[in-house]
Amino acid sequence: MNSEFNLEKKETISSKSTAYRNFPMVPRVVFGRNSFSQLGEILLAKRKSMDAPFIFLVDDFFEGNGLTHRIPLMFNDELIFISADEEPKTEQVDALVQRIKQNYEELPSGIIGIGGGTLLDLAKAVSILLNNKGQAKDYQGWDLVHKPSIYHVGIPTISGTGAEVSRTTVLLGPEKKLGINSDFTPFDQVLLDPDLTVTVPKEQWFYTGMDCFIHCIESLNGTYLNAFSQSYGEKALELCEEVFLGDLSEEESRDKLMMASWHGGMSIAYSQVGIAHAMSYGLGYLLGIKHGIGNCLVFQHLGEFYPEGVTLFKRMMEKHGIQMPKGICANLAQSDFDTMVGVSLGMEALWENALGKDWRKIMTPERLQEIYRRI
């Protein structure tokens, strides 16, 4: 996120007045095949000086290939290749921030993330920490960031996480897996070029696409649902069904999944996700399982909560020949289950959205552990 945060209603001014979350959106977005070629022109207008570089955080999958050579480097701009094999970590953010501050006298003109949810989340987090004191773990939570991030751009090379549009950057910290959720997290600019997703392996394409699909199911079936989130969620779900159950050309599929990701991210912007995401956080924290496949591992066992969604999910798996890994939790100790359950139940907003205000009576630690044991 891969992108989740809570809608809060706060009673203010008087008992008759309700204040709703006034959340930020990405102010500028470019969409279209080969739109990556416009990046140089976009950044030129944002360069502060010759001594204030742009720092490009790029998935190391692209190291040495054609995309790397198309990145518009000037002056002392820097390319940093980063592996996306593991979830982004708070200590990783701190190390990148320290490296940048040591190497340059001026703050960078901006941070550009190029890759999947891991790279986009790192770019958002680094841009925040460059302008805020302390460590990344200090900002895991809601509205803890008080100074604006520096200029940052998101360029997804895989579709589904919604990280390009979300208000959060999900990080694995020393004590928890939790996002930096703030008004200063969203990108200042997003560039959506479907051609950049051509090289995505099939299983990764499926797992990340299912992250978007599960966003929609959990949003549309949640207690926080409202007309705003419903409008985006329904469109994203429609697009997911076209991509994963329809008969589209490869180009159409790339275009539509990229827009499904955008709409799916928007659908949870003013509502919330649910059980699969809450449980995936536990898997990610304990076992390092990446967000997309973690959601899928959990979701297949949630038919009692999302019957129609799980039925569709299994049809999609069958159509694309996807076999889920089994026995992930087979040899875990009780202490491991206690850790996963604790991390998962700590995601209170997700559980309330899924099961209502009395969710603790419905999802007990024992019941949650029983679901984990099936994975």
N, C-alpha and C positions, 0 to 999 in steps of 0.2 A: 502496500500500500501501500501486496501488496496495499485503502484510503478511506478512514471511518471517523466520524465524530458526532457528538450529541446535539440534538435540538433541545434547548433549555427554554422553558417558559418561566418567567420571573414576574411575580406580582410587584409592581412598583407604582408610585405616585398615589394610587388609591386602590381600594378593593375592586373597583370597577374597571381598572385599567390593566391590560396585560402587555408586557414588552416582549417581543419576539426577537430571536437571534437575528442580528443584522450582519450577515456573513458576507465576506468578500468573494468575488469571482475573478477568474483570470481575465485581465482587461484586454489582452490582445491575443488573437489566435490566427494562424495561417493554416489552411487545409488544402491539400492537393498533391497529386503525383509530381515529383521533382521539385516540390516547394523547398526542399533542403537547400537548393541553390540560392535561395533568397537570404540565407542566414547572414552572409557577409554584409549585405546592405542593411539588414536590421540592426546588427551589432555596431556598425560604424556610427550610427546616430547616438549610441549609448556609451561610446568610449570616452572616458573622462580625460585621459592624457596618454602620451606615449609611455609613461612609466606606470600606468595603472592597467595591468593586463586583464584579459579575459582568461579564466581558468576553465578548461574543458575536462569534465569528468566523464570518461568514456568506457563502456563495457570492453574488457580486453578481448572479447570475441572479435572485435573489429581491428585489432592491432595489425598494422601492415597491409590492410586490404584497401579496396577502392574508396570506401567511405572515409577512412582516415585522411586520404589525400585530398578530399573535398572540403575538409574543415578549414575555414578562412582564417588562418593564423596570421597575425601581424605583430611587429615590434617584439615585445617580450612575452607574448601569450604563451601559455603552457598547456600541454596535453598530459593528462594523468590517466593511465589505463588502470582499471579496477576490475577485479574478478566479481562476477555476480553469482558465483557458486553458493555463497552463503548469504543469509539475511544481513542487512546493514546493521552495524553495531555502534553504540554510543562512543566507544573508545576509538573506533575507526574515524568517526566524525572529528573527534578531538585531535587525532593525529594529523588529519588533513588540514584542519584549521591552523595548528601549530606550524606545520610545514609552510603554508602560504604566508603566514605572518613573518616567519623567519627569512623567507626568500625575497620578500618585497617590502619596500619602505612605505608604499602607498597601499591602501585597500584596493583590491581588484575592481575593475570596471564592472565585473559580473561573473557569475558562475553559470556554466552551461552543462546540464546533465544530458547525456546521450546514451540511451539504453532502455532497459526495462524498469520495473518498479524499484529495484534496488538502487540503480543509478539515479533515478529521479528523486527518490527519497534522500539519498546522500546529498544531492545538489541542493535540495531545499534546506536540509539541516545545516550544511556548511554555510550557506548564505545567511542563515540566522545567527549562527555562532560567531561569524566574523564580525558581527556588529553588536553582540551581547556578551557580557562577561560570564565566566564560569564554564562549566562542562555540559556536554549534551545531556547527561543524565539528570541535570538540574531542571531541565525543561520538559521532561516526559510527563505529560498531563495536559490539562485544559487551561488555556489562557495564562500561561506562565511567562510568555515572551512579552517584553515591554518596549523594545526598540525595534524599528523596522529592519528587515533583512536587507542585504545589498541586492542589487538587480540580479535576477536569476531567470534562466530560460530552461524549459523542459522540452526534450525532443524524444518521444518514445519510439523504440525500435521493435516493440511487441505490443499487442493490443489486449486489454482486458483489466489491468489493475485499477484503472481510474486515477492512478497517482498523478497524472498530468493535470488533473483538474481539482484535486482534493485539497482540503485545508489541513491535512495531516502529513507527517512523515513518520512512518512506523519504524521504530528502532528497537533492537535487542540490547537491553541495558544489563548492568550487573545484578539487578534485583528483579527486573520485570521486562516484559516486552510490551511497549506502550508507545503511542505516537506523541510527537510534539504537535499539539493541536492549537493553532493560533491564527489570528487574523493576518499575521505576517508570513505565513507559510506558503500560500498559493503562489504559483509562478507569475511573473510579470508578463511573460510571453511564452506561448506554446506554439510549436511548429509540428503539424500533423501531416506527415508524408507517408502514405500507405506503401510506397515503394521500399521504405526502410525495413518493412517487416517480411520481405521476400525470403530471407535466409533463416527464418525461425523454424527449428525442428518440429515435426508433427506433434509429438507428445507435449512439448512445451507450449505450442500453439493451443492445444486442447486445454491443458491445465490452467493457463492464464486466461483463456477465453471463458472457462468455467468460473473463474473468479468474478468476472463481470456478470455471468448468468446468475450466480448465487447472490451477488449484490442485489439483483432485481427481485429474486424470489424472497429474500429476507426483508427487503424494504417494503415490497408490496403486501406482505403478510404480517407486517409489524404493527404494533399499537401506536407507533409514532406517525403512521401514514397520514399524509395530507395531500391536497390537490397538487401542490408544487412537486413533491417527490413522486407522486403517482404518475404525473404526466411524463416525467423523464424515465421512470422505471418501466412504464408500459412500452414506451418506444424502444428502450434498450432491450427489453425482453423479446419484442417483435423482431428486432434485428438479430438477436442471438439465435432465435428459432430459424430465421432465414439462412444464417451462416452454417449452423450445425445440423439442421435437418432438411434444408432446401437443396437445390441443385444449381448453385451459382458458379460462375466462372471464378478463377483464382483472383482476378482483378476486382471483381464485384465483392468477393468474400473479404479481401483485405480492406477495401473501402468501408464496407458496412460494419466489420468488426471494430475498426478504429472509431467509428461513430458510436457503436454500441458501448465501447469503453468510456467514451466521453459522457454519454447520457447516463450510463450506469453510475459513474462517479458523481454526477449531478443528482441522481436520485437519492443517494445517501447523504448528500450535503445538507439536506434539510429534514432528514429523518435519521435512520441508523440501520446497521446490519443486525445479524442475529446469532443463532446458536452455532452455526458452522464456523463463523469467524471467531467467536469466543473460544471455541474448542481448538481451532487452528492455532490461536495464540499459545495455548498450552503445549501443543506439539512442537511449535517452533522454538519455544523457550527451552524445553527439555532436550529435544532431539535434533534441533537445527533444521527441521523439515521446512522447506520453502513454502511460502504462503499459498500459492496456487494449488499445488498438489495437496497441501495440508487441508485446504477447504474441501477438495474432492474426496479425500480419505474419510473425512467426517461426514460429508453431506450424504453419501450413499447409505448411511445408517440412520437418517433422520426422517424416514417416511412417516412416522407417527406425528411429526410436527409440520412437515411440508410435503404432504402426500402427492399433490399434482407436480410439484417441482422435482421431487425425487424420481417420479415416473418419467418425466421428460429427460432428466439427467441420464437415466439408464438407457433410454432410447438413443441419446446422443453418443454415449459410450459404445453402444453396440454398432451404430452406424459407422463409427470411425475406428472400430477395432481396438479400443483402449482397454487394457487390462490393469486394474489397480493392484499395486503391491499389497501383499497380505502379511499378517503376523507382525506388524510394526510394533505392537505393544505386547507381544506374546511373552517376552522374557523380562518384563519390567518388574522391579521390586515395588513393594507397597510405598516406600518413600518416594519413588518416581511418580507413582499415581498421585500421591498427596501433593507433589509439586505441580503437576499438570492441572489437577483440579483446582488448586489454590490460585494459579495464574488465570485460569479460565473464569472462575467465579468472581475474580477481581474486576472483570469487565462488566460492571453492573448495568451500564446503559444499554449494552447489547442484550442482556438477559431481560431487562424490563421491556425493551422494544419487542422481543420475541414472545414473552409469556405474561406481560403485564406486571403491575406493581407487586403482586404476591408471588413473584417468580421463585423466591427462595423456598416456598412451600411445595412448588412443583418440581424444581430441579435441585434435589438434595445432592450433597457430595457423593453419596452412595449410588444414586441413579446416574450421575455424570460419570463416575468411574466405570460403571457397567457398560456405558456406551463406548468409552475409551478402550475397554477390553475387547470389543468386537473388531477393532481396527488392526 
